[in-house]
């Protein structure tokens, strides 16, 4: 189908953009996917793509994971990811679209004005960050930005940050994906056939993004993408 081909191409472009711009592919891909399929299906497909991506990261950085921080973030993330995934199945699509729109507008606006927000480093903030990111991931598939914002306050070495963030994202994904399936979020099962292709496309997109990094002004490109996400949020809010 033509829309499937367009979606897969959009996934490739989103993977490239996310690699160059420096923030999550879900935040970029889900708004684009909504032009080709319903929001609930888009959240499910991107969640599966996210899961495979994080499995690869965990294999590489398992020995670097901070398990103490994982418990602080991970336990509330699991609980609230389940709640968010349950809510997506019962809330009206129009309300979910409004939530996505508001998130994109706030995320783009705040990231544009204050790209390096500092949050206090404490166990309470870690639990709150895990809860909020888990709920947003389960509800609209966009919890990565919040998770990164809170994790960065702990000033972790790069490899520990990547491994710990991937593991937190993994426990969220393995919680919400079965919940989506159990709640019957995806109505058209034809979309399941796209999953293996999405994994390959994600890999190719990341490789392309890495190749472009040296030739593109990352700060300017990031602002352009944030501006585009802001406009998409405005369109979704008033459409």
C-alpha positions, 0 to 999 in steps of 0.5 A, a space after each residue: 500500500 502507498 501509505 505504508 511506503 510513505 510511512 516507512 520513508 518517513 520513519 527513515 527520515 525521522 531516524 536521520 533527523 533524530 540522530 542529527 538533532 539529538 532527541 528521540 525518534 519517537 518525538 519526531 516519528 509519531 507526529 509524522 506517522 499520524 498522517 498515515 495511520 491512527 494515533 494508537 497504531 502509530 504509538 504501538 509501531 514506534 514502541 516496537 521500533 524503540 524496543 528493538 533499538 534499546 535491546 541493541 544498546 543494552 547488549 553493548 552497554 550492559 556492564 555500564 548500567 547504573 542499577 541503583 538509578 535504574 531502580 529509582 527510575 525503572 520501578 515507577 516507570 513500569 507502574 505509570 507506563 502500564 497506566 498510560 498504556 491502559 489510558 490510550 485504549 480507553 481515551 477518545 482519539 481526539 483527546 489524545 491528539 490534543 495531548 500530543 499537540 500540547 506536548 509537542 508545543 511545550 517540548 519544542 518551545 521550552 527546548 528552543 528557549 532553554 535547551 539545557 534545563 537544570 533540575 535538582 539532583 535527588 532520589 525524589 526527582 528521579 522517582 518523579 521523572 520515572 513516573 512522568 516519563 513512563 506515563 507519557 510513554 505509555 499514553 502518547 509514546 513520547 516519554 524519552 525527552 522527559 526521561 533524558 531531562 531528569 537523567 542528565 541532572 545526575 551527570 553520568 559518564 556517557 556510556 553509563 548514561 546511554 546504558 542506563 537510559 536504554 534499560 529504563 526505556 526497555 522496561 517501559 517498552 516491555 510494559 506498554 507493548 503487551 498492554 497495547 496488545 492486550 487492550 487491542 490498540 491496533 485494529 488493522 493487523 496488517 501493520 504488524 508486517 511493517 515491524 521487521 522493515 522498521 528495524 532495518 530502516 531505523 539502522 539505516 537512518 542512524 547510519 545516515 544521520 551519523 554520516 551527516 553529522 560532520 556536514 550539518 550545523 547541529 544547533 541550527 538543524 535542531 532549532 529547525 526541527 523544533 520549529 517544525 514540531 511546534 508547527 505540527 503541534 499547532 496544526 494538531 491542536 486546531 485541526 
